[in-house]
Amino acid sequence: MDHSHRVRWFAREVLPHEPDVRRWLVARLRGLESCDVDEVIQEAYARMWAADLDKVVNARAYLFVTARHIVGEHLRRSRIVSIELMADLEVLNIVDDEVNAHRRLSGKQEIERLNEIISRLPPKCRQAFQLKKFGELSQREIAQRMGVAESTVEKHLAKALRILGQEMKTTADEAEVSDVDDSKFWKWGRH
Amino acid sequence: MTVSSGSGDDIEAAAAAWAVRTATRELTQDEQQQLDHWLAGSSRHLGAYVRAQAIWSDTDRVAALDEVSRNDLPDVRPPIRWGRFAMAASVAVALIGGGVGYDQLAGRVTTSRDEVRRLVLDDGSVAVLNGDSALQVRYDGSARRVVLRRGEALFEVRHGDPRPFLVSAEDVTVRAVGTKFAVGFEDGDVEVTVEEGEVAVAGGPATAAPRLVRRNEQLVAAAAGARRAMLEPDEVERRLAWRQGLLVFDGQSLGRAAEEVNRYSRVPVTIDDPTLARAEFVGVFRIGDGRAFAHAAAQAFNGEVHEREGRLHLMRQQNSPSH
């Protein structure tokens, strides 16, 4: 896979599962101030980027397992370790086909979500982003149209992406998803 | 885990800035060095950068599927939209056939599966005949009459001729003056799509009185009754892209796309996996090129193509990461 393929693979296979991993991490790491969810996620992305993605059979599981390893390493280094937490981490088991299918079929929701996030962007930011993504204009064309410098356009775009990145840490249907009994998708506990 | 260098917020802001730069333009040599240096500083930087690029790329995918946001743009609309699909696959704008005069065809014209033919009629009007279609041209002193026997055809009617331009498809008759429109059979119904001007449609199972169909409207004369739909100009353009020898998919399901491709392809494409058939697909293909379609779809969804007994089978990779 070349660079852009890898990026698209992450967009398709990893991003949709990130909110779930985050929720799982938040639940596990509650009270462990030394362990930051953003940090674990960033580290997980970095490790997965370095992996041989062609061999990854199940990206969701891979993401969870990677995150678990990272937390595990962190906990082992820290002095105070809850035995319960370690046990939880050891037995993570993901049954995900259903979730995968569910995610894959929600293209319309994705669009609605994106539109909703875009509509809340600061005006200049939103204008630059829309002209770039939906108008397919170059930086120069956007700069001319908005009457600002190209570097300013870039700043607006970066800010838009930054906000999108923040929003995509959670799912739009967070409430809806949590209504669904998690145990349907997840198996916890010892076998 | 490296000791954090800067807060999470700073890292994400920097990652977003780099992702935008690398996605939208060439980096200068200086910038490339800065980026390399920043990435080398912490694995968190790399992770945040990968994530930011993935989100940027993800919004492309959503943008490609979306009609609303594009229509929201005040005065920005690319003149032709093919650019958006350039990446998708094997794009070639080629008109198969070409100006074949209808007079040499004794009135009846048929096309094979993998051709689209453009006919210049006596009065200068143009008929573009889709693949696997047939029509008959009957011009006389009182009317310019065309009968669609099978398939689909697009008409561009020449202004200034006093004779009415009439297209009939089974018992449906479409009457047009100086208009661009298409008539086709779809699952046994007759579909009339108007790209420019307006036409009057008469006949059909449940259409007793003539109905006016206007620009960017579609009327389906079905046994169950006529249905009328407003179409976005882009959607009209997409549906009629075959006249340029192209098939355009913009978020249709892969299954539907394959059906449309198979209409023209001598080597049909079969999708064995129902979840794959439901996946939304974006791409532009030359009519008749089932192979290009199958391979592009395989690439898009981490699938693979196997050719067996004259069919192209599209399936998920055995060890696909999406499975």
Interface residues (C-beta under 8 A of the other chain):
Chain A: S4 V7 R8 W9 F10 A11 R12 E13 V14 L15 E18 D36 D38 E39 I41 Q42 E43 A44 Y45 A46 R47 M48 W49 L53 D54 K55 V56 V57 N58 A59 Y62 I70 E73 H74 N100 A101 R104 L105 G107 E110 I111 L114 N115 I118 Q130 L131 K132 K133 F134 G135 E136 L137 S138 Q139 R145 E154 K155 L157 A158 K159 L161 R162 L164 G165 Q166 M168
Chain B: M1 S4 G8 I11 E12 A13 A15 A16 A17 A19 V20 R21 T24 R25 S43 R44 H45 L46 G47 A48 V50 R51 A52 Q53 A54 I55 W56 S57 D58 T59 D60 R61 V62 A63 L65 D66 V68 S69 R70 D72 L73 V76 R77 P78 G83 R84 G251 T275 R278 A279 E280 N302 N319 S320 P321 S322 H323
